[in-house]
Each structure stands twice: as structure tokens, then as C-alpha cells.
């Protein structure tokens, strides 16, 4: 019997690949994006279930409505996988900063809203749906550049800081979940450098063999999510299962 999953950023590279893989495995997927993903996958995958949901994850009201929609379906979640994130966004003036003078308050707010606040609010409203005492996983895609200990190059202020904030949230949420939902496993995951719209402007210096396809990343991430145990909750893991320093 398939699992029930909620995947944000389902119209993006990694989120889309995760959605496809889960559907092929027979899972039910609440596929969340700003614009609903195509329902054609229902036909392509026969009895497997795709439930597209439109939501702006920078708005708490949209997140609350999303979880109400999931609750109305009457099935608890086996996993909530947050893939939505932002590194650059021309419409909001957001680009990786090279120096302090490049910082912009509105752009910082946009980065924190999607990279840090969104997973916190998804956890707040989604916790009752994550199976209580049974095994479930809350996984949020972070990035190695969010590691404070690993920061040797500087720059990319908004992205680094918002991902570092997300990491602290994941760690704190894992501590609380041990008391409130003993079966819940909380993870921060680094997918590596993946060939998506997010990384495309910055791929020139990626070492050979280290630029992954979305499908490869999805396979590795699902392996971590479905293979994690209670002792893994609160970890910051790379795609290969190795810990990343906070």
C-alpha cells in the first residue's frame, strides 16, 4: 500500500522529480506549488493519485488552508517534504550578494519568508497530520551553504542566512517532536548541486560529476527519508547520507 505524502515546490525540478517517483511507487501525493501542477499524471499513472494544490507558502493563511485540505481527505501524512526555496528572483530583486552593499531589505525578507518561515509554518499547521505516535517524516531541503561551520567563501548573505535559520528551526523542532510526536523524524537535507532553474546561473564551477539530475537527487532524498529512524531526527544530512556541520 502506498504512502501519503505532501511535497511543496512540486512544479520545480527536485519537487517535480520527487512527485513523479512517488506516484510511480503508488503513493498519494499532495503536490503543492504556487500554480497547480498538471493533473495529467493521474492518467499516466493509472490508479496512483496526484492531488495538485495551489498555495503561496509566504502566506500563513494559505498554509493553514492547505492543511485543512489535507485533513479533509481523511488520511494522515507519512511524510511532508518541503522543496520550495529561493536563491534568485528577479521579480523581487533577489540575487546572490557578493558584498554587504548588495543587501536589500525587501529581498532579504523574501528569502527568509520562503527558505526559513515557510518550513516553520508548515510544521506548525502540519504537525497534527503527521501520524502522532506512528512513524512519519518532516523533511526540509536545506543547503550546504547554510552551514555556519562550513562557510569559508562568504557572500550569498540572504540565502546562507535564511538556510541557517531553517537549520536551527529543524533542530529545535526535532527536540520538541521527541516529546509531542515520538514517531516523527525531522530532517534537514542537502540535495547537492542539482540541474534546476535555481542553480543554473551558477553551474560553471561545479566539479565534473557533481551536477546531479533532479531524478538522481530525488532517488537519493527518498532513500534518506524512507530509511531514516528515530535516532536520525534532528540531523543535517547530505544526499550521500553524510552529516553536514551546523
Phi, psi and omega in degrees: 000134183289164177270167174250121185231149170242125182236120175270161183066031188290345177269356180271183184296302182287314179300320178295319179294320176298317180300314180298315181297319181292320177298318180296334179275358179092013180281159166268130184233120165276105187262107189258132175202169179297325173239133185304137175289161184300134176281359181299338180297336176301317180289316184297330185248019172059244186282348181290153194243128173239126180239094179288136178225128176271132178201141172263107187286358173273358180244119181298326180299322178293322179293318178298317179294323177302312182291329174296321178297316179295315180299324181295336178288342173081013180236127176293158181273136170277328178206144171240118185241111182267109181251345183293139179190168182219133174246318178221144183204097184301324182297333181250013177069025183259124175212151179302124184277142177261339181208166183304323183296344180277350183294141179224130186300316181294321179293320176301316180299320179297315180297315181291326181299317184269322185275333184242307184291320184303311179296326177298315183286328173298320178293315181304311184273340183266345185306317181296342182266356185266044165067008175057246184277352179274163182294131174208163183229132167250112182237133180234131179285118176255208179202146179302328181292350173280352178287124177289318182295331185266002185278105179240350184256339183070192181071182179052047188305307186296316182291313179302310186292321180291326176287325175296321176297318177300318180299317178296321177298314181301316180297317181291318178298321179298322178297314180294322182297330179299329179274318191266332182215079188302338180272357185273130178252124185247124187227143165254128187235135175255116185278358189085185177273116187246142182285083180227175178299330181295318185265346192306320180289353189235025186268353188302323185259013178287127180301152179301133180086358182251005174259110189265152172283154176304323181293321177298314179299317181298318179300314181292319180296316178296325176299318178293315183296312185280342180263354184287146175244179184303324182291344181274347183299132181093005181270156174247105190244142171276169182304333182268008177088001180273144179290144175251133180295143181293000000 
